[in-house]
Amino acid sequence: MKKRKITALIVLFGVIVLWGIAPVVSKALFNDENPAYSPGALVGLRGLFSVIAMAIIINKGFKKIDRTYLIALPAGLILAAAYIFQFVGLKYTVPSKNTFLENVSCLIIPLFMFIFTKEKPTWANIISSIVCVIGSVFLIGKGFDLLNFFDEGTLLGDGFSVVGGIFFGLDVVFTKVFCKDKDPLIYVFLQLCVLTVVSFAYSFIFEGLVFHNFYLSLKITDLLLAMFLGVICTAVSWVARAWAIRYVSAVTASVMVPLSAIVATTLSIAFGMEEFNYNLLIGGAIVLISVSVSAIFDYYKDKEKLKKENLEEAHLP
């Protein structure tokens, strides 16, 4: 069991690294001078490759699908909105800000849980959310001159990144509330099917017909990078994460996942996509601390809740 736990931690770390690499690769494909893909097209292509890969992984598991899996339709729409906002945001900002601001999803979850289940957020959730907002402001600002704080900023991309994070949070809550009894792999597969269709539709209609900035490269190198995003960073990563979290604690998984932002930031600076500054250091640190604190408190709250429920069941006649 101990060996499996160590293996699971290594696998989870590998997933985090891949999720940190993904926005850097995506940003490279959005190259302003010669873009290979527009955001919606890349989301759709990434979804298509991941659907093909997951279909191979699931194999005979499709027999489990019944009418109850129709819940994956609205879930897929939510996931599509999350990825589209995230990728549009990434086009107009840098990978570090995009990934750090996406972590808003971890802090918006208690609010959505309250809306759907009337489960009140804890003081730790509320304080962490406020701290995260402060960190996000530092992150998108420039320097410490209040009069010129947002000069040369990337507010459009940063704003879309935050909205993407909010939709990712909504997707987590929707799944937790409505899809408890579903096979996770089949559920994610169906979500990705919906995401692929919606993303290509968005890309053809809005990026193509409305804004005239539709790009879909068929070059081998570009397709291989898109395949890497779809197969490795999506399908394989989701399956690997689903296996790994069976052997590590929820708090460990929750705290480790946001670290992908550090990987993205390191690679982005290393490849010259952005420059290091103190706003990035301070803002990123504040966001990570707030997310980690919230995850730890949520873990112990759920643990106490489960313990209380078990005690109540034990006293039943």
C-alpha positions as CSV (number, residue, x, y, z in Angstrom):
1,M,0.0,0.0,0.0
2,K,2.9,2.3,0.8
3,K,4.5,1.7,-2.6
4,R,1.2,2.5,-4.3
5,K,0.9,5.7,-2.3
6,I,4.4,6.8,-3.4
7,T,3.6,5.8,-7.0
8,A,0.3,7.8,-6.8
9,L,2.2,10.8,-5.6
10,I,4.6,10.5,-8.5
11,V,1.7,10.1,-10.9
12,L,-0.1,13.1,-9.5
13,F,3.1,15.2,-9.7
14,G,3.4,14.1,-13.4
15,V,-0.2,15.3,-14.0
16,I,0.6,18.6,-12.4
17,V,3.6,19.1,-14.6
18,L,1.6,18.3,-17.7
19,W,-1.1,20.7,-16.7
20,G,1.6,23.3,-16.2
21,I,3.0,22.6,-19.7
22,A,-0.4,22.7,-21.4
23,P,-0.9,26.6,-21.2
24,V,2.6,27.2,-22.4
25,V,2.1,25.0,-25.4
26,S,-1.3,26.5,-26.1
27,K,0.1,30.0,-25.9
28,A,2.8,29.1,-28.4
29,L,0.1,27.9,-30.8
30,F,-1.7,31.3,-30.4
31,N,1.4,33.1,-31.6
32,D,0.3,36.7,-32.5
33,E,2.5,36.9,-35.6
34,N,1.5,33.5,-37.1
35,P,-1.3,31.8,-35.1
36,A,-1.8,28.1,-35.7
37,Y,-5.2,28.0,-34.0
38,S,-7.8,30.3,-32.7
39,P,-8.8,29.6,-29.1
40,G,-12.1,27.9,-29.9
41,A,-10.6,25.8,-32.6
42,L,-7.8,24.6,-30.3
43,V,-10.3,23.7,-27.6
44,G,-12.4,21.7,-30.1
45,L,-9.3,19.9,-31.6
46,R,-8.0,19.1,-28.1
47,G,-11.5,17.8,-27.2
48,L,-11.6,15.6,-30.4
49,F,-8.2,14.0,-29.7
50,S,-9.1,13.4,-26.1
51,V,-12.5,11.8,-27.0
52,I,-10.7,9.4,-29.4
53,A,-8.1,8.5,-26.8
54,M,-10.7,8.0,-24.0
55,A,-12.9,5.9,-26.3
56,I,-9.9,3.5,-26.6
57,I,-9.4,3.5,-22.8
58,I,-13.0,2.9,-22.0
59,N,-13.5,0.2,-24.6
60,K,-16.3,-2.1,-23.4
61,G,-17.4,0.3,-20.7
62,F,-19.9,2.0,-23.0
63,K,-22.4,-0.7,-22.1
64,K,-22.9,1.2,-18.8
65,I,-24.4,4.3,-20.6
66,D,-28.1,4.8,-20.0
67,R,-30.6,7.7,-20.0
68,T,-29.3,9.0,-16.6
69,Y,-26.1,10.0,-18.4
70,L,-28.0,12.8,-20.2
71,I,-26.9,14.9,-17.2
72,A,-23.5,15.1,-19.0
73,L,-25.1,17.4,-21.6
74,P,-25.4,20.5,-19.4
75,A,-22.2,19.5,-17.7
76,G,-20.5,19.4,-21.0
77,L,-21.8,22.9,-21.8
78,I,-20.4,24.2,-18.6
79,L,-17.0,22.6,-19.3
80,A,-17.0,24.0,-22.8
81,A,-17.6,27.5,-21.5
82,A,-14.8,27.0,-18.9
83,Y,-12.3,26.0,-21.6
84,I,-13.3,28.6,-24.1
85,F,-13.1,31.4,-21.6
86,Q,-9.7,30.0,-20.4
87,F,-8.3,29.8,-23.9
88,V,-9.6,33.1,-25.1
89,G,-8.1,34.6,-21.9
90,L,-4.8,32.9,-22.5
91,K,-4.6,34.4,-26.0
92,Y,-4.7,37.9,-24.5
93,T,-2.6,37.3,-21.4
94,V,0.5,35.3,-20.3
95,P,0.5,31.7,-19.1
96,S,1.4,32.6,-15.5
97,K,-1.6,34.9,-15.0
98,N,-3.9,32.5,-16.8
99,T,-3.1,29.6,-14.6
100,F,-3.0,31.5,-11.3
101,L,-6.3,33.2,-12.0
102,E,-7.8,29.9,-13.0
103,N,-7.4,28.8,-9.4
104,V,-10.3,31.0,-8.6
105,S,-12.3,27.8,-9.3
106,C,-11.1,26.3,-6.0
107,L,-12.5,29.3,-4.0
108,I,-15.8,29.7,-5.9
109,I,-16.8,26.1,-5.2
110,P,-18.2,26.8,-1.6
111,L,-20.4,29.6,-3.1
112,F,-21.8,27.3,-5.7
113,M,-22.3,24.5,-3.1
114,F,-24.4,27.0,-1.1
115,I,-26.5,27.8,-4.1
116,F,-27.1,24.2,-5.0
117,T,-27.3,22.5,-1.6
118,K,-27.7,25.4,0.9
119,E,-24.4,24.2,2.5
120,K,-23.0,27.3,4.1
121,P,-19.4,28.2,3.4
122,T,-17.0,28.3,6.4
123,W,-15.2,31.4,7.6
124,A,-12.1,29.9,6.2
125,N,-13.7,29.8,2.7
126,I,-14.8,33.4,3.0
127,I,-11.4,34.7,4.2
128,S,-9.5,32.6,1.6
129,S,-11.7,34.1,-1.1
130,I,-11.1,37.6,0.0
131,V,-7.3,36.9,0.2
132,C,-7.4,35.4,-3.3
133,V,-9.1,38.5,-4.7
134,I,-6.2,40.6,-3.1
135,G,-3.7,38.2,-4.6
136,S,-5.4,38.4,-8.0
137,V,-5.3,42.2,-8.0
138,F,-1.5,42.1,-7.3
139,L,-1.1,39.5,-10.1
140,I,-2.8,41.6,-12.8
141,G,-1.3,44.9,-11.7
142,K,2.1,46.5,-12.6
143,G,4.5,47.7,-10.0
144,F,3.3,49.4,-6.8
145,D,2.4,52.8,-8.2
146,L,-1.3,53.1,-7.5
147,L,-1.8,55.7,-10.2
148,N,-0.4,53.5,-12.9
149,F,-1.2,50.1,-11.3
150,F,-3.0,48.7,-14.3
151,D,-0.9,50.3,-17.1
152,E,0.3,47.9,-19.7
153,G,-1.8,45.2,-18.1
154,T,-3.7,42.4,-19.8
155,L,-7.1,43.1,-18.3
156,L,-9.1,41.5,-21.1
157,G,-7.2,38.2,-21.0
158,D,-7.1,38.3,-17.2
159,G,-10.8,38.9,-17.0
160,F,-11.6,36.0,-19.3
161,S,-9.2,33.7,-17.3
162,V,-11.1,34.5,-14.1
163,V,-14.5,33.8,-15.8
164,G,-13.0,30.5,-17.0
165,G,-12.0,29.6,-13.5
166,I,-15.5,30.4,-12.2
167,F,-17.0,28.0,-14.8
168,F,-14.4,25.3,-13.8
169,G,-15.6,25.7,-10.2
170,L,-19.2,25.4,-11.4
171,D,-18.3,22.2,-13.3
172,V,-16.8,20.7,-10.1
173,V,-19.9,21.4,-8.1
174,F,-22.3,20.3,-10.8
175,T,-20.5,17.0,-11.0
176,K,-20.4,16.6,-7.2
177,V,-24.1,17.3,-6.7
178,F,-25.7,15.6,-9.8
179,C,-23.3,12.9,-10.9
180,K,-22.2,11.0,-7.8
181,D,-23.4,7.6,-9.0
182,K,-21.9,7.9,-12.5
183,D,-18.8,6.1,-13.8
184,P,-16.2,9.0,-13.8
185,L,-14.5,8.0,-17.0
186,I,-17.7,7.6,-19.0
187,Y,-19.1,10.8,-17.5
188,V,-15.9,12.8,-18.5
189,F,-15.9,11.2,-22.0
190,L,-19.5,12.3,-22.6
191,Q,-18.6,15.8,-21.3
192,L,-15.7,16.0,-23.7
193,C,-18.0,14.9,-26.6
194,V,-20.3,17.9,-25.8
195,L,-17.3,20.2,-25.3
196,T,-15.9,19.2,-28.8
197,V,-19.1,19.9,-30.6
198,V,-19.8,23.2,-28.8
199,S,-16.2,24.4,-29.2
200,F,-16.1,23.8,-32.9
201,A,-19.6,25.4,-33.3
202,Y,-18.4,28.5,-31.3
203,S,-15.2,28.6,-33.4
204,F,-16.9,28.4,-36.8
205,I,-19.7,30.9,-35.9
206,F,-18.0,33.5,-33.7
207,E,-14.3,33.2,-34.6
208,G,-15.0,32.5,-38.3
209,L,-18.2,34.3,-39.3
210,V,-18.5,37.1,-36.7
211,F,-14.9,38.1,-35.8
212,H,-13.0,36.7,-38.8
213,N,-10.1,35.4,-36.8
214,F,-10.6,31.6,-37.3
215,Y,-7.4,29.6,-37.5
216,L,-7.1,25.8,-37.9
217,S,-3.6,24.6,-39.0
218,L,-3.2,21.2,-40.6
219,K,0.6,21.2,-40.3
220,I,2.0,18.0,-38.8
221,T,3.9,19.8,-36.1
222,D,0.8,21.9,-35.0
223,L,-1.4,18.8,-35.1
224,L,1.1,16.8,-33.0
225,L,1.1,19.6,-30.4
226,A,-2.7,19.7,-30.4
227,M,-2.7,15.9,-30.1
228,F,-0.3,16.2,-27.1
229,L,-2.8,18.6,-25.4
230,G,-5.7,16.3,-26.1
231,V,-4.3,12.8,-25.6
232,I,-1.6,13.4,-22.9
233,C,-2.7,16.6,-21.1
234,T,-6.4,15.7,-21.1
235,A,-7.3,12.0,-21.6
236,V,-4.3,10.4,-20.0
237,S,-4.0,13.0,-17.3
238,W,-7.6,12.7,-16.2
239,V,-7.4,8.9,-16.1
240,A,-4.1,9.1,-14.2
241,R,-5.4,11.6,-11.7
242,A,-8.6,9.5,-11.2
243,W,-6.3,6.5,-10.3
244,A,-3.9,8.5,-8.1
245,I,-6.5,10.2,-5.9
246,R,-7.6,6.7,-4.7
247,Y,-4.3,6.4,-2.8
248,V,-3.5,9.9,-1.7
249,S,-5.6,12.1,0.7
250,A,-8.0,14.6,-0.8
251,V,-6.1,17.5,0.9
252,T,-2.9,16.4,-0.7
253,A,-4.5,16.3,-4.1
254,S,-6.3,19.7,-3.6
255,V,-3.1,21.4,-2.5
256,M,-0.9,19.9,-5.2
257,V,-3.1,20.7,-8.2
258,P,-2.7,24.5,-8.0
259,L,1.1,24.0,-8.2
260,S,0.6,23.6,-12.0
261,A,0.6,27.4,-12.0
262,I,4.2,27.4,-10.8
263,V,5.2,25.0,-13.5
264,A,3.5,27.2,-16.2
265,T,5.1,30.4,-14.8
266,T,8.6,28.8,-14.7
267,L,8.4,27.5,-18.3
268,S,6.8,30.7,-19.6
269,I,9.6,32.9,-18.2
270,A,12.2,30.3,-19.4
271,F,10.9,30.5,-23.0
272,G,10.7,34.3,-23.0
273,M,6.9,34.5,-23.1
274,E,6.9,36.9,-20.2
275,E,9.3,38.6,-17.7
276,F,9.6,38.0,-14.0
277,N,8.3,40.8,-11.7
278,Y,7.4,41.2,-8.1
279,N,3.7,41.4,-8.8
280,L,3.8,37.9,-10.2
281,L,5.8,36.6,-7.2
282,I,3.6,38.3,-4.5
283,G,0.3,37.8,-6.3
284,G,1.0,34.2,-7.2
285,A,2.1,33.4,-3.6
286,I,-1.0,34.9,-2.1
287,V,-3.3,33.0,-4.5
288,L,-1.6,29.7,-3.8
289,I,-1.7,30.2,0.0
290,S,-5.4,31.1,-0.1
291,V,-6.3,28.1,-2.2
292,S,-4.2,25.8,-0.1
293,V,-5.7,27.1,3.2
294,S,-9.2,26.7,1.8
295,A,-8.5,23.1,0.6
296,I,-7.1,22.1,4.0
297,F,-10.1,23.5,5.9
298,D,-12.6,21.9,3.5
299,Y,-10.8,18.5,4.0
300,Y,-11.1,18.6,7.7
301,K,-14.7,19.9,7.6
302,D,-15.7,17.0,5.3
303,K,-13.9,14.6,7.6
304,E,-15.7,15.9,10.7
305,K,-19.0,15.8,8.8
306,L,-18.5,12.2,7.8
307,K,-17.4,11.2,11.3
308,K,-20.6,12.8,12.7
309,E,-22.8,11.0,10.1
310,N,-21.2,7.6,11.0
311,L,-21.8,8.2,14.7
312,E,-25.4,9.0,14.1
313,E,-25.8,5.8,12.0
314,A,-24.2,3.8,14.8
315,H,-26.8,5.0,17.3
316,L,-29.7,4.2,15.1
317,P,-31.9,1.3,16.5
